[in-house]
Amino acid sequence: MPVPVAESAPHPYAALTPDLVLDALESVGLVVNGSQFPLNSYENRVYQVGVEDAAPVIAKFYRPGRWSDAQILEEHVFSTLLQEREIPVVAPCVIDGQTLFTHGGFRFALFPRRGGRAPELDDAQTLTWLGRFLGRIHAVGAIEPFAHRPALTPESFGTVPRTFVLEHGFIPAELLPAYESVSAQALEGVAYCYQRAGTVAALRLHGDVHGGNMLWTPDGPHFVDLDDARMGPAVQDLWMLLSGEREDRVRQLADVLAGYEDFCGFDARELHLIEALRTLRLMHYAGWLAQRWDDPAFPHAFPWFNTQRYWQEHILALREQVAAMDEAPLWPA
C-alpha cells in the first residue's frame, strides 16, 4: 500500500554529515583520528568516533525538536547521580563542566564506550542481579520527581499514538473499522487495569529496559541509554524482563523481585499494570514509527511497517492484549 509521507524540506538529519560529526567533537577539544562508525540507533544518531591516543567515544546527536535542553539535562543529571552512587549506568562525559553541547545546529553528548553482550534473561541468577540494580535505580529515582521530562500515561502512550495513526491515514481503509474498534477496546482495558491497581506511585524510571539497553560483562550489567527516562510506575522497568508462557513469567518475576526488594519496596498492586503497559507499548511503538516515517532512515530500517500485513498483525496483537488484560495478573510464587 502507498505510504503517506508529507512533502517537505529535507529531514534535519540530512545535514549531519561525517565531517560535521568530527567537527563537533573537535569543537569540545577532542582530537579525532577520522574514524567513525554508526551505531544501531534511529530516534537519535549515535556514532563511535576514534580519538587520538585514547579510547573511542560514543557521540549521541539528539533528534531535533524531540527534547528540550532542560529535559536532556535532567536525563544527564539522573544518570550522573546514579553513577556517583556506584550504580552501573553509563553517564555522559563532563567537559569543562558541561554534558550537553551544540555544533552545526545539533545538540550532542559524549559517552564512554562500554563493551558487553545482551544478558541471558532465562537465567535466574541474571534476573536477580538485574532486579537488584533496578531496585537501586528506583530507590534513587523515588527521592524526587523529574521537573521537565514527561510521564508514561495511558494518554501519552495510548491515546496520542492512536490519534496520530488515524488522523494521518496510516490505517488501510479495509482495516480501519477493525482498528478503531480494537484500539478503543484496548484503551478501555488499560483503563480497567489502572482502576484495579488504584493509585500507585510514579518515580523516575530508566523507561526502556530491554536487552539492547543492558550490556552484560563478567562484573555484571551496565545500563545504557536513558533517553526514554520519564516518570511512571516501577513495574515499567521490570515487565520487559519477562517472557514465555505464564508459568515462566511467574518464575522470572519472582527472580527479579528477589533482587529488587533487597533495595526498594515493590507495591504488588502494580502487577495489575503489566498487560496494560504491554498494550501501551504496542500502541506507542506503532505511533512512533508513524511519527518518524518522514525520516529516510525509518523506511529503510523498517520496510515491513505500514504494510497490509503489519496492520493485520497489529490488530491481532491488540485483540490478544484485550483478552490478556481480562486475566488475573501475574503473582510471584
C-alpha positions in Angstrom: 0.0 0.0 0.0 1.2 3.6 -0.5 2.9 5.2 2.4 1.7 8.6 3.5 4.7 10.9 3.6 4.2 14.7 3.6 6.1 16.8 1.0 8.6 18.8 3.0 12.2 20.0 3.1 15.0 17.5 3.6 15.0 15.9 7.0 17.1 17.7 9.6 19.5 14.7 9.9 20.4 15.2 6.2 22.8 17.9 7.5 24.5 15.6 9.9 27.4 14.7 7.7 30.5 12.7 8.7 32.6 15.9 8.6 30.1 17.6 10.9 30.3 14.7 13.4 34.1 15.0 13.5 34.0 18.8 13.7 31.5 18.6 16.6 33.9 16.5 18.6 36.8 18.8 17.8 34.8 21.8 18.9 34.8 20.5 22.5 38.6 19.9 22.5 38.9 16.2 21.4 41.5 15.3 18.7 39.8 12.8 16.5 41.6 10.3 14.2 39.0 10.4 11.5 37.3 7.1 12.2 33.6 6.8 12.9 31.1 4.0 13.0 27.3 4.5 13.1 25.6 2.5 15.8 22.1 1.0 15.8 20.0 4.0 16.8 17.2 5.6 14.9 15.5 8.0 17.4 18.8 9.8 17.7 22.0 9.4 15.7 24.8 7.7 17.5 28.4 7.1 16.4 31.5 5.5 17.8 34.3 8.0 17.0 38.0 7.4 17.2 40.2 9.7 19.3 43.9 10.1 19.1 45.8 8.3 21.8 42.6 7.5 23.7 39.7 5.1 23.7 36.9 5.8 21.2 33.9 7.7 22.5 30.2 7.4 21.7 28.7 10.6 20.3 25.0 10.9 20.5 23.3 13.6 18.4 19.8 14.3 19.7 16.8 14.3 17.3 15.9 18.0 16.7 12.7 19.0 18.3 12.2 15.9 20.5 13.5 17.0 23.9 14.2 20.5 25.3 17.6 21.3 26.7 16.1 21.1 30.2 14.7 17.6 29.5 18.0 16.3 28.2 19.9 17.8 31.1 17.5 16.1 33.5 18.5 12.8 31.9 22.2 13.6 32.3 21.8 14.7 36.0 19.9 11.5 36.8 22.4 9.2 35.1 25.3 11.0 36.7 23.6 10.8 40.1 23.2 7.0 39.7 26.8 6.6 38.6 28.0 8.6 41.6 26.2 6.0 43.8 28.2 3.2 42.0 25.1 2.0 40.1 26.4 0.7 36.7 24.8 3.3 34.4 26.7 4.9 31.6 26.6 8.6 32.2 27.7 11.4 29.8 31.2 12.7 29.8 31.8 16.1 31.5 33.9 18.5 29.6 34.5 22.0 31.1 31.6 21.4 33.5 29.1 20.6 30.7 27.5 17.5 29.3 25.4 18.9 26.5 27.0 20.7 23.6 25.9 22.3 20.3 27.5 22.4 16.9 26.2 22.9 13.4 22.6 23.2 14.7 22.7 19.8 16.5 22.8 19.1 20.2 25.1 16.3 21.2 26.6 14.5 24.2 29.6 12.2 24.6 29.7 8.9 26.4 32.5 6.4 27.3 32.5 3.3 25.2 31.3 0.2 27.2 31.5 -3.4 25.9 29.3 -6.3 26.8 26.7 -8.6 25.5 22.9 -9.0 25.9 22.0 -10.6 29.3 20.7 -14.1 29.4 17.1 -13.4 30.6 16.3 -17.1 31.1 18.9 -17.4 33.9 17.5 -17.0 37.4 20.8 -15.5 38.8 21.0 -13.0 36.0 17.4 -11.9 36.6 18.0 -11.5 40.3 21.2 -9.5 39.6 19.3 -7.2 37.2 16.5 -6.8 39.8 19.0 -5.8 42.4 20.3 -3.0 40.3 16.9 -1.9 39.1 15.9 -1.7 42.8 18.9 0.6 43.4 18.0 2.8 40.4 14.4 3.1 41.7 15.5 3.8 45.2 17.3 6.9 43.8 14.5 7.6 41.3 12.0 7.9 44.1 13.9 10.6 46.0 12.4 13.4 43.8 10.5 13.6 40.6 11.6 14.9 37.2 10.6 18.5 36.8 10.7 18.6 33.0 10.5 15.1 31.5 7.1 13.7 30.7 5.2 10.8 32.3 4.2 7.4 30.9 0.4 7.5 30.9 -2.4 5.8 29.0 -2.9 9.1 27.2 0.7 9.7 26.2 1.4 6.1 25.2 -2.1 5.1 24.0 -4.5 7.8 23.1 -1.9 10.1 21.4 -0.3 7.5 19.1 -3.8 6.1 18.2 -5.0 9.5 17.2 -1.9 10.1 15.1 -2.2 7.0 13.0 -5.9 7.6 12.5 -5.6 11.2 11.6 -2.6 10.7 9.2 -4.1 8.0 7.1 -1.8 5.1 8.1 -4.6 2.5 8.6 -5.7 0.8 5.3 -9.4 1.6 4.6 -10.5 -2.0 4.7 -8.9 -2.4 8.2 -10.0 0.9 9.6 -13.2 -0.3 11.3 -11.3 -3.2 12.9 -8.5 -1.0 14.1 -10.8 1.7 15.5 -12.8 -0.9 17.4 -10.0 -3.0 18.9 -7.8 0.0 19.8 -10.8 1.6 21.6 -11.3 -1.8 23.4 -7.6 -1.9 24.3 -7.7 1.6 25.8 -10.8 0.6 27.8 -8.9 -2.5 29.1 -5.9 -0.3 30.0 -8.2 2.0 32.0 -9.7 -1.1 33.8 -6.2 -2.3 34.7 -5.3 1.1 36.1 -8.5 1.1 38.1 -7.8 -2.3 39.6 -4.3 -1.1 40.5 -5.5 2.0 42.2 -3.3 4.9 42.9 0.3 3.8 42.6 3.5 5.9 43.0 5.3 7.4 40.0 9.0 7.7 40.1 12.0 8.4 37.8 12.5 5.4 35.6 15.1 4.1 33.1 12.0 3.8 30.9 13.2 1.3 28.3 14.7 -1.8 30.0 15.2 -4.3 27.1 18.1 -6.5 26.1 19.6 -3.8 23.9 19.9 -1.3 26.7 21.8 -3.6 29.0 25.3 -4.7 28.4 26.4 -7.8 30.4 30.0 -8.3 31.4 31.8 -10.7 33.8 31.3 -8.0 36.5 27.5 -7.7 35.8 25.3 -5.4 33.8 25.7 -1.8 32.5 22.5 0.1 31.9 22.8 2.3 28.9 20.6 4.9 27.0 18.4 6.7 29.4 16.9 8.7 26.5 13.5 7.4 27.4 13.8 8.2 31.1 10.5 9.5 32.4 8.1 9.3 35.3 6.0 6.2 35.7 5.2 3.1 37.8 8.1 1.0 38.9 6.8 -2.1 37.1 7.5 -0.4 33.7 11.2 -1.2 34.3 10.5 -4.8 35.3 7.9 -6.3 32.9 10.1 -6.4 29.8 12.4 -8.8 31.6 9.6 -11.4 31.5 8.9 -13.7 28.5 7.4 -17.1 27.6 4.4 -18.9 29.0 2.6 -17.7 32.1 4.4 -20.1 34.4 7.8 -19.0 33.0 6.9 -15.3 33.6 5.7 -16.0 37.2 9.1 -17.7 37.9 11.0 -14.9 36.2 9.1 -12.2 38.2 9.9 -14.0 41.4 13.6 -14.0 40.5 13.6 -10.3 39.6 11.8 -9.2 42.7 14.1 -11.4 44.9 16.9 -8.9 43.9 14.7 -5.8 43.6 13.3 -5.9 47.1 16.7 -6.0 48.6 17.0 -2.3 47.8 13.5 -1.0 47.1 10.0 -1.9 48.2 7.6 -3.0 45.5 3.9 -2.3 45.5 2.2 -5.6 44.4 -0.8 -3.7 43.1 1.4 -2.6 40.2 1.2 -6.2 38.9 -2.3 -5.3 37.6 -0.5 -2.9 35.2 1.8 -5.4 33.4 -0.5 -6.3 30.5 -1.8 -2.7 30.3 1.8 -1.4 29.9 2.5 -4.1 27.3 -0.6 -2.9 25.4 0.5 0.7 25.6 4.0 -0.2 24.3 2.4 -1.8 21.3 0.4 1.3 20.5 3.2 3.7 21.3 5.6 1.7 19.0 3.2 1.9 16.0 2.7 5.6 16.6 6.4 6.2 17.0 7.1 4.6 13.6 4.3 6.6 12.0 5.5 9.8 13.5 9.1 9.2 12.3 8.1 8.0 8.8 9.4 11.2 7.2 12.9 10.3 8.4 14.5 8.5 5.5 16.3 6.1 7.9 12.9 4.6 9.0 11.5 3.3 5.7 15.0 1.8 5.1 15.2 0.2 8.6 11.6 -0.8 9.0 10.4 -1.8 5.5 7.7 -4.0 6.9 5.9 -1.1 8.7 2.7 0.2 7.3 2.1 -2.8 5.1 -1.2 -4.6 5.0 0.3 -7.5 6.9 1.8 -5.2 9.6 -1.6 -3.7 10.4 -3.3 -7.0 10.4 -0.8 -8.4 12.8 -1.0 -5.3 15.0 -4.8 -5.6 15.2 -4.4 -9.3 16.1 -1.9 -8.4 18.8 -4.2 -5.8 20.3 -7.0 -8.3 20.3 -4.8 -10.7 22.3 -4.0 -7.9 24.7 -7.6 -7.2 25.3 -8.0 -10.8 26.4 -4.8 -10.7 28.4 -5.9 -7.7 30.4 -9.1 -9.6 31.5 -6.9 -12.3 33.0 -5.7 -12.4 36.6 -2.4 -10.6 37.0 0.9 -12.4 37.5 1.8 -13.1 41.1 5.3 -14.5 42.0 5.2 -17.9 43.7 
